[in-house]
């Protein structure tokens, strides 16, 4: 499970950087650092900010934030919230 989460986070980061997300890279990077450090509530807040700030200008970055939100929610067995986050990510891709 840990490996899957790491893979998802690495993929999300790669997508963010590949789309030219330089202006928001620090924010997504900070959110991912919080996530990896186990600061999940703070990571969820950071992902929400990143998603809101990048949804129209850089949808792949917002999608990565939603995907990582989905991963946290799944690990917490918050399936309805996880599904909503995953659907938001898919809508942006």
N, C-alpha and C positions, 0 to 999 in steps of 0.2 A: 504494500500500500504506500509506504514512504517513497519507494522508487517511482510509483505512478505519479504521485504528487510532484516530485522533483521533475519528472519528465514534462508534466503539464506546465509547470512554472517555467521551465527552460524554453519550451515551445512558445509560450505566451510572450516571453521576453524577446525571443528571436523575431516573432511576428511584429512586435512593437518597434524594434530597431530596424527591421527590414522595410517598414513603411515610412521611414524618415521621421520618426517620432522624437527627434532631438529635443524639441521644446518641452515635451512631456516625459522624456525618458527618466528624469530624476524622480518624478512622482511615481511612475509605475515601478521603478527600481526600488524606491523606498517601501512601497506597498509589498513588493515581493520579499524584501528583507524582513519586514515585520511578519509576514506569513511564515517564512522559513524559521524565524526565531520563536515561533509559537505564540506571537502576540496577535491572536486571531481576531479579536474584537477591533483592535486598532487597524489591522490589515483590511478588514471589511470596510471600515470607515474610509481608509485611504483608497481602496478600489472604487468605492462609490464616488469619491471626488474625481478621480482620474476618469471614470466613465462619463460623468457629467460634463467635465471640461473638454473631453475629446470626441464625444459622440458624433457631432456634425463635422468637425474638422479632420479627425483621424479615427474613423470608425474601427479600424483594426486594433488600435490601442484600446479603445473602449471595449471591444469584443474580448480582448485579452483580460481586461479587468473583470468583466462579467464571468468569463470562464474560470478565473481563479476564485471568484466569489462562489461560483457553483461548486468548486472542489471543497472549499471550506464547509459550505452548507451540507454537502453530501457526507463529509466526515463527521458532522454533528448530527446526522440523521434528520436534518431539516429538509426533507425531500420536496415539499411544496416550494420552499424558498429556493432550493437548488434548481428545481425545474424552471422557475421563473428566470433565474439568472442565466441558465443555459439557453433558454428561448431568446432572451435579449441578445446574447452573444451570437446566436445563429441569425437573428434578424439583421445584425450588422455586417455579417460576412458576405 
